[in-house]
Amino acid sequence: AVDSALRSDEKVARQVKLHLCHRYSGRKLREIGSRYGMGLSGVTQASHRIGLKAEKDKKLGKLLKRIEKNIFL
């Protein structure tokens, strides 16, 4: 869902996927970090940053909400 919604920007797609994993997967930070090649605090910081970016960028915010809604259908 994320890849198709964010085809034009792979970097943002990766950040959104990391954020969703951090927020909803229930996985440990170590697991998420190893998947994305970063440390525990890096996962937390990157997730927080994309959340802030989504608050400022209305288009990204709407997209993130739509993806979250589709996850929980």
C-alpha atoms as one frame of an Amber mdcrd trajectory, in Angstrom:
protein
   0.000   0.000   0.000   2.782   2.411   0.903   4.850   1.702  -2.203   1.928
   2.257  -4.549   0.873   5.436  -2.729   4.385   6.904  -2.717   5.850   5.649
  -5.987   7.460   8.985  -6.738   9.491   9.229  -3.523  11.208   6.060  -2.314
  12.855   7.848   0.616   9.544   9.032   2.055   7.976   5.614   1.373  10.742
   3.979   3.423  10.255   6.490   6.251   6.491   5.929   6.268   6.952   2.141
   6.361   9.384   2.473   9.263   6.936   4.750  11.099   4.061   2.311  10.603
   6.200  -0.625  11.760   7.283   1.304  14.837   3.798   2.449  15.681   1.675
  -0.597  14.903   3.706  -3.792  14.495   4.436  -4.514  18.133   7.972  -5.499
  17.114  10.950  -4.591  19.246  13.023  -1.587  18.191  15.966  -3.939  17.656
  13.982  -5.963  15.081  12.799  -2.868  13.228  16.278  -1.361  13.352  17.912
  -4.448  11.881  15.351  -4.460   9.056  16.079  -0.816   8.226  19.795  -0.807
   9.028  19.716   1.537  12.006  19.993   1.533  15.771  17.236   1.578  18.351
  17.257   5.343  18.894  17.459   5.879  15.128  14.166   4.030  14.687  12.487
   6.177  17.328  13.896   9.418  15.923  13.054   8.584  12.303   9.509   7.594
  13.246   9.067  10.789  15.234  10.442  12.903  12.369   8.049  11.483   9.773
   5.190  12.046  12.223   6.186  15.707  12.528   6.597  15.978   8.767   3.083
  14.560   8.294   1.699  17.225  10.648   3.281  20.016   8.584   2.724  18.500
   5.127  -1.047  18.123   4.807  -0.797  15.914   1.718   1.539  13.491   3.497
  -0.637  13.622   6.613  -3.763  12.684   4.668  -1.903   9.899   2.901  -0.596
   8.510   6.196  -4.088   8.578   7.712  -5.506   6.810   4.647  -2.862   4.083
   4.867  -3.478   3.675   8.614  -7.212   3.409   7.977  -6.642   0.706   5.337
  -4.452  -1.260   7.737  -7.282  -1.527  10.238 -10.142  -2.378   7.863
